[in-house]
Amino acid sequence: MRYAVLSDIGRVRERNEDFSHADGRLFIVADGMGGHRAGQVASSAAVEEFLRCERENRGLDPLRRLRGCLQAANRAVMKMADEDPGLRGMGTTFTVLLLEEGAYLGHVGDSRAYLLRGGALNPLTRDHSLVEKMVREGFLTPREARQHPRRNVILRALGLTANLAADLVRVEVRPGDRILLCTDGLTTHLEDEELAALLQAEDDPEACARMLVEEANAKGGEDNVTVILVDLEEGDVSLFSVEDAGRRTREGPVARLRRRFLGAG
């Protein structure tokens, strides 16, 4: 596995309210909101509490662990806001990828996760935003949503309500997959087609992450930008499906090459 993480303040904001974590097993992007220092506090506190909870609950199955630790992070953000009037109303998006005997994703807000496979870019998350809801209900087109004056209104985030509703899913992954986690400072400026082209333009994850951030800044840099890239390789055997793992066990390198070029039949 190869991975890279890069965060940038952008060209407009006075501080970076994004917070991230990457250690080869857990990957997190969080985009704080609330004004002044509150957004920065919310994103960092949420990530720190999530990591503490995850360390203490390694025995639970992955999706149950993600759910419980997202709830713990939500409670931590709300508690801090209740105790400090200067932090009232703060919250944060939160998108987490756990690689542990498979790939698992937890998500709330409008940060995003994508999977690039065979040149096709597939979204793994759906924004919890007002404009995304309006697109789903047929009131806006995706293009109109990108320019809508209320495109920054978030319907779900950590810290907003005690009844947290997060999306949780297991993701089927294969060798050669590239996974992107990012805050909306990237996707505000780059359409999915542009993301797909840039993600294929550079094999090295660090160089590719720099390319993505530079492109977002070149197009205005209106928000903080955080990017995590994870490249999955043949050696990451425990992450792949039983079918893929069994096929690799039965086949030698020559058989794999024959299948790749001539087809499985």
C-alpha positions as CSV (number, residue, x, y, z in Angstrom):
1,M,0.0,0.0,0.0
2,R,1.1,3.5,-0.8
3,Y,-0.6,6.6,0.6
4,A,-0.2,10.4,0.8
5,V,-2.0,13.2,2.8
6,L,-1.8,16.9,2.0
7,S,-3.7,19.8,3.5
8,D,-3.6,23.4,2.3
9,I,-5.2,26.6,3.7
10,G,-6.2,27.8,0.2
11,R,-6.0,31.3,-1.1
12,V,-8.9,33.0,0.7
13,R,-9.3,31.6,4.3
14,E,-7.2,32.9,7.2
15,R,-6.9,29.6,8.9
16,N,-7.1,25.9,8.1
17,E,-10.2,24.3,9.7
18,D,-9.6,20.9,8.1
19,F,-8.1,18.1,10.1
20,S,-6.8,14.8,8.8
21,H,-5.3,11.5,9.9
22,A,-3.5,8.8,7.9
23,D,-1.5,5.8,9.4
24,G,-1.9,3.0,6.8
25,R,-5.0,1.6,8.5
26,L,-7.2,4.5,9.3
27,F,-7.7,7.5,7.0
28,I,-9.8,10.5,8.1
29,V,-10.7,13.9,6.6
30,A,-12.8,16.4,8.7
31,D,-13.9,19.9,7.7
32,G,-14.8,22.0,10.6
33,M,-17.4,24.8,10.6
34,G,-18.6,27.4,13.1
35,G,-16.5,30.5,12.5
36,H,-13.6,32.1,14.3
37,R,-11.7,29.2,15.9
38,A,-14.7,26.9,16.4
39,G,-14.3,25.0,13.1
40,Q,-10.7,24.2,13.8
41,V,-11.6,23.0,17.3
42,A,-14.5,20.8,16.1
43,S,-12.5,19.0,13.4
44,S,-9.5,18.3,15.5
45,A,-11.5,17.3,18.6
46,A,-13.7,14.9,16.5
47,V,-10.6,13.2,15.0
48,E,-8.9,12.9,18.3
49,E,-11.9,11.4,20.1
50,F,-12.6,9.0,17.2
51,L,-9.0,7.7,17.4
52,R,-9.2,7.3,21.2
53,C,-12.5,5.4,20.9
54,E,-11.2,3.2,18.0
55,R,-8.1,2.2,20.0
56,E,-10.2,1.1,22.9
57,N,-12.7,-0.9,20.8
58,R,-10.5,-3.0,18.5
59,G,-12.4,-6.1,19.4
60,L,-15.6,-5.0,17.8
61,D,-16.5,-5.7,14.2
62,P,-15.4,-2.8,11.9
63,L,-18.8,-1.3,11.1
64,R,-20.0,-1.5,14.7
65,R,-16.8,0.1,15.7
66,L,-17.1,2.9,13.2
67,R,-20.7,3.6,14.2
68,G,-19.8,3.7,17.9
69,C,-16.7,5.9,17.5
70,L,-18.5,8.4,15.2
71,Q,-21.2,8.7,18.0
72,A,-18.4,9.2,20.6
73,A,-16.8,11.9,18.4
74,N,-20.2,13.6,18.0
75,R,-20.8,13.6,21.7
76,A,-17.3,15.1,22.3
77,V,-17.9,18.0,19.9
78,M,-21.4,18.7,21.4
79,K,-20.0,18.6,25.0
80,M,-17.2,21.1,24.1
81,A,-19.8,23.5,22.5
82,D,-22.1,23.2,25.5
83,E,-19.2,24.1,27.9
84,D,-17.8,27.0,26.0
85,P,-20.1,29.8,24.6
86,G,-17.5,30.7,22.1
87,L,-17.8,27.3,20.5
88,R,-21.6,27.2,20.2
89,G,-22.9,26.0,16.9
90,M,-19.6,24.4,15.8
91,G,-19.6,21.1,13.9
92,T,-17.5,19.1,11.4
93,T,-17.9,16.8,8.5
94,F,-16.2,13.5,8.9
95,T,-15.2,10.8,6.4
96,V,-13.2,7.8,7.6
97,L,-11.8,4.8,5.7
98,L,-10.8,1.7,7.8
99,L,-8.6,-0.9,6.1
100,E,-8.7,-4.0,8.3
101,E,-9.6,-7.4,6.8
102,G,-11.5,-5.4,4.2
103,A,-12.3,-1.8,3.5
104,Y,-15.0,0.1,5.5
105,L,-16.3,3.6,5.2
106,G,-18.0,5.9,7.6
107,H,-19.4,9.3,6.4
108,V,-21.3,12.3,7.5
109,G,-21.3,15.8,5.8
110,D,-20.0,16.8,2.4
111,S,-16.4,15.7,2.5
112,R,-16.2,12.8,0.0
113,A,-14.6,9.5,-0.8
114,Y,-14.1,8.2,-4.4
115,L,-12.7,5.0,-5.9
116,L,-10.7,5.0,-9.1
117,R,-10.7,1.7,-10.9
118,G,-9.8,1.0,-14.5
119,G,-10.0,4.7,-15.4
120,A,-13.6,5.0,-14.0
121,L,-14.1,7.3,-10.9
122,N,-16.9,6.0,-8.6
123,P,-18.3,8.1,-5.7
124,L,-18.4,6.1,-2.5
125,T,-20.3,8.8,-0.5
126,R,-23.2,11.1,-1.0
127,D,-23.2,14.6,0.3
128,H,-25.5,15.4,3.3
129,S,-26.2,18.8,2.0
130,L,-29.2,20.9,1.0
131,V,-28.4,21.1,-2.7
132,E,-27.7,17.3,-2.9
133,K,-31.2,16.7,-1.4
134,M,-32.6,19.1,-4.0
135,V,-30.8,17.2,-6.8
136,R,-32.2,13.9,-5.6
137,E,-35.7,15.3,-5.4
138,G,-35.4,16.7,-8.9
139,F,-35.4,20.4,-8.0
140,L,-31.9,21.1,-9.2
141,T,-29.5,19.6,-11.8
142,P,-26.0,18.7,-10.6
143,R,-24.6,21.7,-12.6
144,E,-27.1,24.1,-11.0
145,A,-26.2,22.7,-7.5
146,R,-22.6,23.7,-8.0
147,Q,-23.6,27.3,-8.4
148,H,-26.5,27.5,-5.9
149,P,-26.2,30.2,-3.3
150,R,-27.0,27.7,-0.5
151,R,-24.6,25.0,-1.7
152,N,-22.7,25.2,1.6
153,V,-25.7,24.3,3.8
154,I,-24.9,21.0,5.5
155,L,-27.8,18.9,6.8
156,R,-25.7,16.3,8.7
157,A,-22.4,16.8,10.6
158,L,-20.8,15.9,13.9
159,G,-21.9,18.3,16.6
160,L,-25.3,19.3,15.2
161,T,-27.6,16.9,17.0
162,A,-27.4,14.0,19.5
163,N,-29.2,11.7,17.0
164,L,-26.3,11.2,14.6
165,A,-27.2,9.6,11.3
166,A,-24.0,8.5,9.6
167,D,-23.6,6.4,6.4
168,L,-21.6,3.1,6.9
169,V,-20.7,0.7,4.2
170,R,-18.2,-2.0,3.4
171,V,-16.4,-1.3,0.1
172,E,-15.2,-4.1,-2.2
173,V,-11.6,-3.3,-3.2
174,R,-9.1,-4.8,-5.6
175,P,-5.4,-4.5,-6.3
176,G,-4.8,-1.4,-8.4
177,D,-7.6,0.6,-6.8
178,R,-6.9,4.2,-5.9
179,I,-9.1,5.7,-3.1
180,L,-9.5,9.5,-2.7
181,L,-10.7,11.1,0.5
182,C,-11.1,14.9,0.3
183,T,-12.8,17.9,1.8
184,D,-15.1,20.1,-0.3
185,G,-12.3,22.6,-1.0
186,L,-11.3,20.2,-3.7
187,T,-14.7,19.2,-5.1
188,T,-16.0,22.8,-5.2
189,H,-13.5,23.6,-7.9
190,L,-13.1,20.2,-9.7
191,E,-15.8,18.2,-11.4
192,D,-15.6,14.4,-11.3
193,E,-14.3,14.3,-14.8
194,E,-11.4,16.5,-13.9
195,L,-10.7,14.5,-10.8
196,A,-10.6,11.3,-12.8
197,A,-8.1,12.8,-15.3
198,L,-5.8,14.1,-12.6
199,L,-5.9,10.9,-10.6
200,Q,-4.8,9.0,-13.6
201,A,-2.1,11.6,-14.6
202,E,0.3,10.7,-11.8
203,D,1.1,7.3,-10.4
204,D,3.0,8.6,-7.3
205,P,0.4,9.4,-4.6
206,E,2.3,12.3,-3.1
207,A,2.9,14.0,-6.5
208,C,-0.8,13.4,-7.4
209,A,-2.0,14.9,-4.1
210,R,0.1,18.0,-4.8
211,M,-1.3,18.2,-8.3
212,L,-4.9,18.1,-7.0
213,V,-4.3,20.8,-4.4
214,E,-2.5,23.0,-6.8
215,E,-5.3,22.7,-9.3
216,A,-8.0,23.6,-6.7
217,N,-5.9,26.7,-5.7
218,A,-5.4,27.7,-9.4
219,K,-9.2,27.7,-9.8
220,G,-9.7,30.1,-6.9
221,G,-8.7,28.3,-3.7
222,E,-11.8,29.6,-1.9
223,D,-11.6,27.0,0.9
224,N,-9.2,24.8,2.7
225,V,-8.2,21.7,0.7
226,T,-7.4,18.3,2.2
227,V,-6.6,15.3,0.1
228,I,-5.8,11.7,1.1
229,L,-4.8,9.2,-1.6
230,V,-4.5,5.5,-0.9
231,D,-3.2,3.1,-3.6
232,L,-3.9,-0.6,-3.0
233,E,-1.4,-3.2,-4.2
234,E,-1.1,-6.9,-4.7
235,G,0.6,-7.3,-1.3
236,D,-2.5,-6.0,0.6
237,V,-4.0,-9.5,0.5
238,S,-6.2,-9.3,3.6
239,L,-8.2,-6.3,2.2
240,F,-9.6,-8.1,-0.9
241,S,-12.6,-10.3,-1.3
242,V,-12.4,-14.0,-0.7
243,E,-13.0,-14.6,-4.5
244,D,-10.0,-12.4,-5.4
245,A,-7.8,-13.8,-2.7
246,G,-8.6,-17.4,-3.8
247,R,-8.0,-16.6,-7.4
248,R,-4.5,-15.1,-6.5
249,T,-3.7,-18.2,-4.4
250,R,-4.6,-20.6,-7.2
251,E,-2.9,-18.7,-10.0
252,G,0.7,-18.1,-10.5
253,P,2.1,-14.9,-12.1
254,V,2.0,-16.4,-15.7
255,A,-1.6,-17.4,-15.3
256,R,-2.5,-13.9,-13.9
257,L,-0.8,-12.3,-16.9
258,R,-2.6,-14.6,-19.3
259,R,-6.0,-13.8,-17.7
260,R,-5.2,-10.1,-17.8
261,F,-4.5,-10.0,-21.5
262,L,-6.6,-12.9,-22.8
263,G,-9.5,-12.7,-20.5
264,A,-10.7,-15.0,-17.6
265,G,-12.1,-17.5,-20.1
